[in-house]
Amino acid sequence: MFNVTNLPKTTTLFESMTDTVNVLPHLIELKEAWRVQNFRFTKDQKEQYEMLLQARRERVKYFYENDLVQKGPKVVKEKEQEEKEN
């Protein structure tokens, strides 16, 4: 019997790149290639860079929307307790 769950999952380049947690190493690698290639991307590299950059922007936007980014200065709890006691 043929079961749908037994089928191998086919993924596109876009899905495999955006599923990764951290796209920064891929962006850094493309930027290095850009430098070596006289500051020019090939058509494929440009498409990949734009896709990775969009994925990065979406991830950062997600962090801001869900308050996962520190805003303002770091406050040390010990100093807060000392101020309350005084």
Backbone as JSON Lines, residues from 0, in Angstrom:
{"i":0,"aa":"M","n":[0.84,-1.18,0.0],"ca":[0.0,0.0,0.0],"c":[0.88,1.24,0.0]}
{"i":1,"aa":"F","n":[0.47,2.25,-0.7],"ca":[1.23,3.48,-0.84],"c":[0.7,4.51,0.13]}
{"i":2,"aa":"N","n":[1.55,5.02,1.01],"ca":[1.13,5.97,2.03],"c":[1.75,7.33,1.73]}
{"i":3,"aa":"V","n":[0.98,8.37,1.89],"ca":[1.46,9.72,1.6],"c":[2.59,10.13,2.54]}
{"i":4,"aa":"T","n":[2.57,9.63,3.76],"ca":[3.61,10.02,4.71],"c":[4.95,9.38,4.38]}
{"i":5,"aa":"N","n":[4.95,8.34,3.54],"ca":[6.2,7.69,3.17],"c":[6.89,8.37,1.99]}
{"i":6,"aa":"L","n":[6.22,9.33,1.37],"ca":[6.81,10.02,0.23],"c":[7.95,10.92,0.67]}
{"i":7,"aa":"P","n":[9.02,10.96,-0.09],"ca":[10.1,11.89,0.26],"c":[9.64,13.31,0.02]}
{"i":8,"aa":"K","n":[10.02,14.18,0.92],"ca":[9.64,15.58,0.81],"c":[10.61,16.28,-0.12]}
{"i":9,"aa":"T","n":[10.08,16.93,-1.11],"ca":[10.92,17.71,-2.01],"c":[10.88,19.16,-1.56]}
{"i":10,"aa":"T","n":[12.04,19.74,-1.45],"ca":[12.11,21.14,-1.01],"c":[12.82,21.95,-2.08]}
{"i":11,"aa":"T","n":[12.41,23.16,-2.2],"ca":[13.07,24.08,-3.12],"c":[14.22,24.75,-2.39]}
{"i":12,"aa":"L","n":[15.04,25.43,-3.14],"ca":[16.16,26.16,-2.53],"c":[15.65,27.19,-1.55]}
{"i":13,"aa":"F","n":[14.56,27.87,-1.92],"ca":[13.99,28.89,-1.04],"c":[13.57,28.29,0.29]}
{"i":14,"aa":"E","n":[12.87,27.16,0.27],"ca":[12.41,26.53,1.51],"c":[13.57,26.08,2.36]}
{"i":15,"aa":"S","n":[14.59,25.5,1.75],"ca":[15.71,24.99,2.54],"c":[16.51,26.13,3.17]}
{"i":16,"aa":"M","n":[16.63,27.26,2.48],"ca":[17.39,28.37,3.03],"c":[16.62,29.1,4.12]}
{"i":17,"aa":"T","n":[15.3,29.28,3.94],"ca":[14.54,30.02,4.93],"c":[14.19,29.17,6.14]}
{"i":18,"aa":"D","n":[14.27,27.85,6.02],"ca":[14.01,26.99,7.16],"c":[15.17,27.0,8.15]}
{"i":19,"aa":"T","n":[16.34,27.38,7.68],"ca":[17.48,27.41,8.59],"c":[17.29,28.52,9.6]}
{"i":20,"aa":"V","n":[17.82,28.31,10.77],"ca":[17.65,29.28,11.84],"c":[18.47,30.53,11.57]}
{"i":21,"aa":"N","n":[19.65,30.36,11.05],"ca":[20.55,31.49,10.89],"c":[21.0,31.6,9.44]}
{"i":22,"aa":"V","n":[20.58,32.65,8.76],"ca":[20.97,32.86,7.37],"c":[22.22,33.72,7.25]}
{"i":23,"aa":"L","n":[22.71,34.23,8.37],"ca":[23.88,35.11,8.33],"c":[25.12,34.46,7.71]}
{"i":24,"aa":"P","n":[25.45,33.2,8.02],"ca":[26.63,32.61,7.37],"c":[26.51,32.57,5.84]}
{"i":25,"aa":"H","n":[25.3,32.31,5.35],"ca":[25.08,32.29,3.91],"c":[25.24,33.69,3.32]}
{"i":26,"aa":"L","n":[24.73,34.7,4.02],"ca":[24.87,36.08,3.55],"c":[26.34,36.5,3.53]}
{"i":27,"aa":"I","n":[27.07,36.13,4.56],"ca":[28.49,36.48,4.64],"c":[29.26,35.81,3.5]}
{"i":28,"aa":"E","n":[28.92,34.56,3.22],"ca":[29.57,33.84,2.13],"c":[29.31,34.52,0.79]}
{"i":29,"aa":"L","n":[28.08,34.95,0.56],"ca":[27.75,35.63,-0.69],"c":[28.43,37.0,-0.78]}
{"i":30,"aa":"K","n":[28.54,37.7,0.35],"ca":[29.23,38.99,0.34],"c":[30.71,38.82,0.01]}
{"i":31,"aa":"E","n":[31.31,37.76,0.51],"ca":[32.71,37.49,0.2],"c":[32.87,37.18,-1.29]}
{"i":32,"aa":"A","n":[31.97,36.4,-1.85],"ca":[32.01,36.11,-3.28],"c":[31.83,37.4,-4.08]}
{"i":33,"aa":"W","n":[30.98,38.28,-3.62],"ca":[30.73,39.57,-4.26],"c":[32.03,40.39,-4.32]}
{"i":34,"aa":"R","n":[32.77,40.39,-3.21],"ca":[34.04,41.13,-3.18],"c":[35.05,40.54,-4.17]}
{"i":35,"aa":"V","n":[35.15,39.2,-4.17],"ca":[36.1,38.51,-5.03],"c":[35.75,38.71,-6.5]}
{"i":36,"aa":"Q","n":[34.46,38.82,-6.81],"ca":[33.99,38.94,-8.19],"c":[33.91,40.4,-8.63]}
{"i":37,"aa":"N","n":[34.76,41.24,-8.09],"ca":[34.84,42.64,-8.5],"c":[33.53,43.38,-8.2]}
{"i":38,"aa":"F","n":[32.95,43.09,-7.05],"ca":[31.73,43.75,-6.54],"c":[30.54,43.58,-7.49]}
{"i":39,"aa":"R","n":[30.4,42.37,-8.01],"ca":[29.26,42.04,-8.87],"c":[28.76,40.65,-8.53]}
{"i":40,"aa":"F","n":[27.44,40.51,-8.53],"ca":[26.81,39.21,-8.34],"c":[26.42,38.65,-9.7]}
{"i":41,"aa":"T","n":[26.42,37.33,-9.79],"ca":[25.79,36.7,-10.95],"c":[24.29,36.78,-10.73]}
{"i":42,"aa":"K","n":[23.51,36.47,-11.75],"ca":[22.05,36.54,-11.63],"c":[21.56,35.61,-10.52]}
{"i":43,"aa":"D","n":[22.09,34.38,-10.48],"ca":[21.67,33.42,-9.46],"c":[22.08,33.88,-8.06]}
{"i":44,"aa":"Q","n":[23.29,34.41,-7.94],"ca":[23.75,34.89,-6.65],"c":[22.91,36.06,-6.17]}
{"i":45,"aa":"K","n":[22.53,36.95,-7.09],"ca":[21.71,38.09,-6.72],"c":[20.34,37.63,-6.21]}
{"i":46,"aa":"E","n":[19.74,36.67,-6.89],"ca":[18.45,36.13,-6.46],"c":[18.56,35.48,-5.08]}
{"i":47,"aa":"Q","n":[19.62,34.71,-4.89],"ca":[19.83,34.03,-3.61],"c":[20.06,35.06,-2.5]}
{"i":48,"aa":"Y","n":[20.85,36.09,-2.77],"ca":[21.13,37.12,-1.78],"c":[19.86,37.85,-1.37]}
{"i":49,"aa":"E","n":[19.05,38.22,-2.36],"ca":[17.8,38.93,-2.07],"c":[16.85,38.05,-1.26]}
{"i":50,"aa":"M","n":[16.8,36.76,-1.58],"ca":[15.95,35.83,-0.84],"c":[16.42,35.69,0.61]}
{"i":51,"aa":"L","n":[17.73,35.56,0.79],"ca":[18.28,35.44,2.14],"c":[18.09,36.72,2.94]}
{"i":52,"aa":"L","n":[18.26,37.85,2.29],"ca":[18.08,39.13,2.96],"c":[16.63,39.31,3.4]}
{"i":53,"aa":"Q","n":[15.7,38.91,2.56],"ca":[14.28,38.98,2.92],"c":[13.98,38.06,4.1]}
{"i":54,"aa":"A","n":[14.56,36.85,4.1],"ca":[14.35,35.93,5.22],"c":[14.91,36.52,6.5]}
{"i":55,"aa":"R","n":[16.06,37.16,6.42],"ca":[16.67,37.79,7.6],"c":[15.79,38.92,8.12]}
{"i":56,"aa":"R","n":[15.3,39.74,7.21],"ca":[14.43,40.85,7.62],"c":[13.15,40.35,8.28]}
{"i":57,"aa":"E","n":[12.57,39.27,7.74],"ca":[11.37,38.71,8.34],"c":[11.65,38.17,9.74]}
{"i":58,"aa":"R","n":[12.81,37.55,9.91],"ca":[13.18,37.0,11.22],"c":[13.36,38.12,12.25]}
{"i":59,"aa":"V","n":[14.04,39.19,11.85],"ca":[14.26,40.32,12.76],"c":[12.92,40.98,13.09]}
{"i":60,"aa":"K","n":[12.07,41.12,12.1],"ca":[10.74,41.7,12.31],"c":[9.94,40.86,13.31]}
{"i":61,"aa":"Y","n":[10.05,39.53,13.18],"ca":[9.38,38.62,14.11],"c":[9.87,38.86,15.54]}
{"i":62,"aa":"F","n":[11.18,39.02,15.72],"ca":[11.73,39.27,17.05],"c":[11.18,40.55,17.64]}
{"i":63,"aa":"Y","n":[11.11,41.61,16.85],"ca":[10.58,42.88,17.35],"c":[9.1,42.78,17.67]}
{"i":64,"aa":"E","n":[8.32,42.11,16.81],"ca":[6.88,41.99,17.04],"c":[6.56,41.19,18.29]}
{"i":65,"aa":"N","n":[7.4,40.24,18.65],"ca":[7.14,39.38,19.8],"c":[7.96,39.79,21.03]}
{"i":66,"aa":"D","n":[8.49,40.99,21.03],"ca":[9.27,41.53,22.15],"c":[10.4,40.61,22.58]}
{"i":67,"aa":"L","n":[11.13,40.08,21.62],"ca":[12.27,39.23,21.9],"c":[13.58,40.0,21.77]}
{"i":68,"aa":"V","n":[13.48,41.32,21.64],"ca":[14.64,42.18,21.5],"c":[14.7,43.1,22.7]}
{"i":69,"aa":"Q","n":[15.87,43.23,23.28],"ca":[16.02,44.12,24.43],"c":[15.9,45.56,23.98]}
{"i":70,"aa":"K","n":[15.09,46.3,24.68],"ca":[14.9,47.72,24.37],"c":[15.34,48.53,25.57]}
{"i":71,"aa":"G","n":[16.2,49.47,25.37],"ca":[16.68,50.3,26.46],"c":[17.9,49.7,27.11]}
{"i":72,"aa":"P","n":[18.41,50.4,28.13],"ca":[19.63,49.93,28.79],"c":[19.36,48.72,29.67]}
{"i":73,"aa":"K","n":[20.4,47.95,29.89],"ca":[20.3,46.8,30.76],"c":[20.28,47.29,32.21]}
{"i":74,"aa":"V","n":[19.35,46.79,32.99],"ca":[19.21,47.2,34.38],"c":[19.63,46.02,35.25]}
{"i":75,"aa":"V","n":[20.55,46.29,36.17],"ca":[21.02,45.26,37.07],"c":[20.07,45.22,38.27]}
{"i":76,"aa":"K","n":[19.6,44.03,38.61],"ca":[18.6,43.89,39.67],"c":[19.16,44.27,41.04]}
{"i":77,"aa":"E","n":[20.45,44.03,41.28],"ca":[21.04,44.35,42.58],"c":[20.95,45.86,42.84]}
{"i":78,"aa":"K","n":[21.21,46.65,41.84],"ca":[21.14,48.1,42.01],"c":[19.71,48.55,42.27]}
{"i":79,"aa":"E","n":[18.76,47.89,41.63],"ca":[17.36,48.22,41.85],"c":[16.95,47.93,43.29]}
{"i":80,"aa":"Q","n":[17.41,46.8,43.82],"ca":[17.08,46.42,45.2],"c":[17.71,47.39,46.19]}
{"i":81,"aa":"E","n":[18.94,47.82,45.95],"ca":[19.6,48.75,46.83],"c":[18.88,50.09,46.84]}
{"i":82,"aa":"E","n":[18.42,50.52,45.68],"ca":[17.7,51.79,45.59],"c":[16.38,51.71,46.33]}
{"i":83,"aa":"K","n":[15.71,50.58,46.3],"ca":[14.43,50.41,46.99],"c":[14.64,50.41,48.5]}
{"i":84,"aa":"E","n":[15.75,49.86,48.96],"ca":[16.03,49.81,50.41],"c":[16.34,51.2,50.96]}
{"i":85,"aa":"N","n":[16.94,52.04,50.16],"ca":[17.33,53.38,50.61],"c":[16.18,54.3,50.58]}
